[in-house]
Amino acid sequence: MSPPLPPPAAGSKGSMASTSEGSQEMASIGGTYGVEALREAGAVLRMSETEAATADPSTGDTTIINMGPQHPSTHGVLRLMLELEGETILRTKPVIGYLHTGMEKTGETLTYLQGQTNTTRMDYAAPIFNETVFCAAAEDLMGIELPPRAIWIRMLLCELNRITSHFLFLATNGLDLGSTSMMIYGWREREEGIRLLELITGLRMNHNFIRVGGSAADLPDGWRERLETYLDSLPERLAEYEVLMDKQPIWRGRLQGVGVLTTDEALALGASGPVLRSTGYAWDLRRDQPYLAYDDVDFDVIVGSYGDAFDRYAIRLNEIRESMKILRQCIDKMPPGDYRIQDKKVTPPPRQRIDESMEALIHHFKLFTEGFKVPAGEGYVAVESPRGELGCYLVSDATSKPYRLHIRGPSFANLQVLPHLLHGGTMADAVASISSVDPIMGEVDR
């Protein structure tokens, strides 16, 4: 027999005991909005304490509700606490941490040879970028210079992965706003790109293909023909999407003028990628801080004009075209040679040598069990992921494992713009604004 329920807490109504979520709890605006206003808008709008003390957007009764975590409208395990006045959103408080995996701390227990198996799982829609930034940070500490072919292979894979990531955005952005057709079409195009990645890396996602010193293998036979066939199929499909979406008055009505962000707000909040470029600020690490061989290829940086949800959608659609342009140049300019450095301290022996030589077998065994040591020091490397600046900060203590690993995830920083995007909008606008940020919660919570 179950024990009797405890008596209701003092001051509670009926038999429901009052609960508190501590620092995550959101209090009503009431008479304390001045403090909240400084916290939510002061750093961006430079609001004075006097202005904050008199600020009170509430004109009546408000309601505090939870939105999420649920898929697809909050893109996974993102929870938003909203204070509403009717259907109008007055305040937003994002709550994260439901997908916390401790990847940074886990990375400090793995060797540099194992590290990309961990980081590749953060932004699972763009795993090649995670592997690239981690390996680039380790290579920076080691002073490694990659062979030209390894550089171009990385660039090719990054741009192919950018295309598949943006197709995932187009699919889910359409689904979030009720366009189930766009979900099917976007998923179809992404699937073909994923199959091409599988041909090259052996896996559809979480590839573990980019390694310190190069890549796990060379490009396979037939990669050029498969890639050209894929690229040839995309222009007609992208034109169809523009007819389906851009010329649809309902689509424009749901996105234009919704979730507007200014350049000053985006910069103050650390936003990057399409979120920042939608405000008209042309910042792209591939052009402004070139890495790999991006200074040897021709492409345009796509920017918006209004900083609204429609700009963020249009930027990603057109960035697919720019990635196609880069990929065609990769096909034409791919240099011959080694796909990884020939340094026995970093690179394992060829597979056939392991069957022939005991020394090669021992070398392979020690490399994969003990790893290689990285000189003491610290460094930061950033790349332009589909969501913005993806950075890796590494500290080495001259052992085979990082002393400290920290990832600057663009989704984490971009989520800070949500209270500004949602303020003054409706519940229906909230779904459009969240989708336009394109957050990946595995990268936020990591």
N, C-alpha and C positions, 0 to 999 in steps of 0.2 A: 504494500500500500504506500502511495506517495506521501511524503511529509507535508504538513499544512504549509500554505504560502505565508510568507512573513507579512506583518501588517503594513499598510501603506505608509510611505514616508510622510513626515510632517509637512503640511502645505501642499501635498499632492492632491489631485482630484480623483475621486473614486479609488480604484485599487491599483492604479498605475503609479509606480514609483518614478520620481524625476531622475533623469540621467544627465550626465555632462560629458562632452567630448574634449574637454580641456581646451588646449590652444587651437584645436580644429573647429571648435564651435563658433558659429556666427551669431552674434547678437543683433537684434533689430536696430535700425538706425537711431531711433529715439532721439534723446538729447545728447548722445555721445558721438554724433557723426563727425564732429570736428577732428577728433583723433583719427577716425577711420579715413577721413578725406585726405589728411596728410600722408597716411600710410599708402593709400591706393593711388593718389594722383599727384601728391606734392612733389615727388622727385621729377616728374615729367613736366607738370604744368607750372612749377615754381610757385605754388600757392603759398601765400603767407599764412602765419598762424591766425592772424585776424580774419582773413578771408575764410579759412577753414572753420573757425569758431562759429561763423554766421552761416556757413553752408548747410543747407538741409533740403535735399531734393524731394523729400517726402511731403505730399499734400494730403495724405489720408492713411488708412490702415494698410499695412504691408504684410506679406506672407513670405516666410522663409521655407524653401523646398530643396530637396536633393534632386539633381539631375545626373543620373548615372551612379555607379559605373555600369554601362551596358554597351553591347555592340549592336548596330554599327554607329549609332549617332554620336557617342562620345569616343569613338575610335579605340575601343578596348576598355581598360580599367581606369578611366579618368572619371573622377567625381567632381561635380560643380555644385557648390552651395549658392543658391540664387535668392536674392531678396526681390520680391515682385510687388509692384503696385498694380493690381489688375493683371494685365498681360505684359506690362512694361518692366524690364529688368533695371533695377536701381543699382544693385551691387552684385559682384561675382567673386567667389572665392574658390579657386581650383584646389583640390585636395588630391595629392598623388601618393605613391608608395605602395599601392596594392600589388604591384608586380615586382617588388624589390627582390633582386637576385644576388646582390653583393658582388657584381662582376669585377669591380675595381679591386676589392680586397682579395677575391679569388685570383685575379691576375698576378698578385704579388706572391702567390704560392706556385705559380707555373713558370717553367723556363721560357726563354725568349722563343724557343722553337715551338712551344705549346701555346704561346700567348694568343695567336690569332684564332685558335679554336674557341677561345673564350670571347674575344672582342667581336668576332663575326656575328655573334648572336644578339648584339645590342639592337642595332637598327636592322631588323630582319628583312626589311624591304630593300635595303641597300648594303648587303653584307660585304661586298667587294671594297667599299669605301672604308669600313671598319678595319678590315685586314690591312689595307694600304696604309692608313694613317698610323697604325701600331708599328708595322714593319719600318715605315719611313722614320719614325721616332727612334727606333733602335739603330737603324742604319746611320742616322745623324750622330748618335753617340759614338758609334764605332768608326765613323769616317769612311764609310763604304761608298764607293761610286759604282752605280749599277751599269751593266752593259747596255748599249743603246736599245737592243731588241727587248730586254726586260722592261725598260722604261715605256716603250711603245705598247707592249702587251698590257701593262698595267693601265695605260690610258685607254686603250681599246676596251678593256673589260669594265672600267669605270663608266665610260659613256654608254655602253650597252646596258649596264646596270641602272644608269640614270633613266634611260628610256623605259625599262620595265617598272621602275619605281613610279615614274610619272604616269604611266598607264594605270598602275594601281590606284593612284590618286584620282584620275579621271573616272575610273570605274566606281570607286566608293563615293566620290563627290556627287556623281549622278545618282547613286542609290540613296544617299542621304537626303536628296531633294526630290525623290520620287521617280527618277528616270531609270527604271529597271532595264530598259534597252541599253543605256550607256554602261551599266554594270556588266552586261553580257559582252558588249563589244570591247570595252577596255580590258576585260579579263582575257578575251580571245587574243588580243594583240600582245598582252603581257605574256601569255602562255608561250607564244612562239619565241619571244625573247628569252624566256626561261629555258626553253629547250636548247637554244643556241648556247646559253651559258653552261648547260649540262654537257653539251658536246665538248666544250673546251675544258671545263674544270672537273667533270665527272659527277657533279651534284647540282641540284636545282637551286638550293639555298644553303647558307652557312658553308661556303665552299672550302675554306681552309686551303686556298690555292695560292694566294700571295704569301710568299715566305721571305724572311730576312735574307737579302742578297739576290732576290729575283722572284721566281715563281716555281711551283712544284713540278711543272712540266712545260714543254713547248706547245705551241698551237698545233692542233691535230690536222691531219690531211683533210682537205675539203672545207676548211674554215672560211676561206675567201668566198667560195661559191654560195655557201649557206648564208653568210652574212649579207652578201649582195642581194640574194633573193629576198631576204627579210626586209632590207632597206627599200628595195623596189616596191614592196607591197604597201609601205606605210603612207606615202603622200596621198594616195586616193582615199585611204581610210581616214586620215586626219582631216581632209576636206569634207568628208561625210560627217564627221563629228561637229565641225563648225556649222554645217547646215542644220544638224540635229539640235545643237545647243545654242549657238550664237544667234540664230535667226528665230529662236523660239521665244515669244514674248513672256511666257511664264518663267522660263529660265532667267532671262534678263531681269524680270521683276523681282525674282528671289535673290539675285546677287548684286545688282547694280545699286550703289549707295548703301550697301549693307556691310557692317563691320569695317568702317573707315578708320584708317590709321595714318597719322602724319609721319613725315621723315624724322622730326625731332623726337616724337614718341618712340618710334621704332629704334632709333639709335640709343636713346636713354635706357630702353629696356633690354638692350643687347640682342635684338632680333637680327637675323641674317637670312640669306637665301631669298627665295621668292617673296617672303613676307616683307623683307626690307626693300627689295627691288620694286615691289608693287607701289611703293610710295614715290617712285621716280628717282631713287638713289641707286645709281649704277655701280654696285659693289659686287664683284665676283672674284674670288681668290684665283681662279684660273687665269684671269687677265691681269689683276692688280698685284698679285703676289705669285707669279707663275711658278709651277712645280711640274714634275715629269717633263713632257715636251709640249706643254700648252702654248709656249711662246713660238713654237714652230708650226702651229696650225692656225687656220683662219676661222673665226666664229664671231658671232655678235652676242652682246649681253642684252637680254630682253628686260625692259623696264615697263612699269605701269605709269598711270597718270593720276589716279584718284585714290589709290591705296585701299580699294574696297575688295570684296570677295570675288567680284568678277575679274578684276585685274589679276588676282592671285591664281584664278583658274586659267586665264588666257596666257599668263607667263609660262606656266608649266606646259601647256599644250604647245606653245611655240618653242620652248626649250627642247622639246623632242626633235624638232626640225634642226636645231643647231647641233644637237648630239649626232644626228644623222650626217650632218655635214662633216663633223670631226671624224666619224667612223669611216667615211669614204676616203678621207685623207690618210687615216691609219692604214687602210687597205693599200693605197698607192705608195706610201712611204715606209711601210714596215721594213726595217733593216734586217739583214741576215746576222748570224752570229749566235752567241750564247744567250740563253734565256735566264741564266743566273751566273753569279761570279764563280770563278774557279779557285776558290779559297777553301782548302781542306778544313780550316778551323770552323767554317760556317756551313759549307755545302757538303752533303753526304755523297758518297761515291755512287757512280751509275749502277743501276740495278744489276746489269749483267756482270759487273766486277764482283759483286757480293757472292755470286755463284762460283767464281773462279779463284778468289783470293781470301785467305783467312785474315790477312791484315785489313782488307776492305770490310769484311764482316765485323771485325772488332771496331774499326773506325765508325761504321754505321751504328753499332750497338751503343758505343760510348756517347756519340753525338745525340742520339734520341733518348738516352736514359739520363745523362748528366747535363746535356746542353752545352752551349758555348758561353764564355764569359764576356761581358760588356764592360769597357773601361768606366771607371767612376765618373760621375758627372750628372748633369740634368739638362733636359731640353724639351722644347715644345714644337710640334709640327702640326700644321692645319691643312686640310683639304676642303674643297667645295663639294659637299654632299648634296643630294637632291633637296635637302631641307635647310642647308646653310653651312656655316662654318663648323666642321667637325675637327676637333683638336685632340691631340694626345700629349699629355705631359708625363714624362718618364724621369725617374731618378734612379741611377744605378750606383750600387756600392761595390762594383767590380766583381760581382758574383754572376751566376747564370740565371738569376731571377731578378725582376725589378724590385728595388727597395720601395718605391712608390709608383703607383699608376693612377692617373686621373684622366678622365675623358670629358672634353667639353662638348656635350651633346647639343646640337642645334634645336632639337625638339624641346629640350628642357628650358632653354632660354626663350624660345618662341612662345611657350605657354604663358609667359608673363604678360603677353599682349591681350590675352582673353578678357580680363576685366574692362579694358578700354574698348575692345571690339564690341562687347555685348552691352555696354552701358547705353541705356536709352532705347534699346531694341526690344523686340518681342521674343517670346519663347521660340517661335518658328525661325526667327533670324538667328537664334543661338546655334541651332544645328548647322546652318549655312556657314556661320563664322568659324565654328570649331573645325568643320571639314576643310575650310579654306586654309587653315594653318597647317594641315596635314601632319599632325603629331604621330609619332611612333612611340608607344608607351614603354616598350622594352628599352629604348634609349633614354627615356625620361627617368625611369626608376632604377635601371641597371644595378 
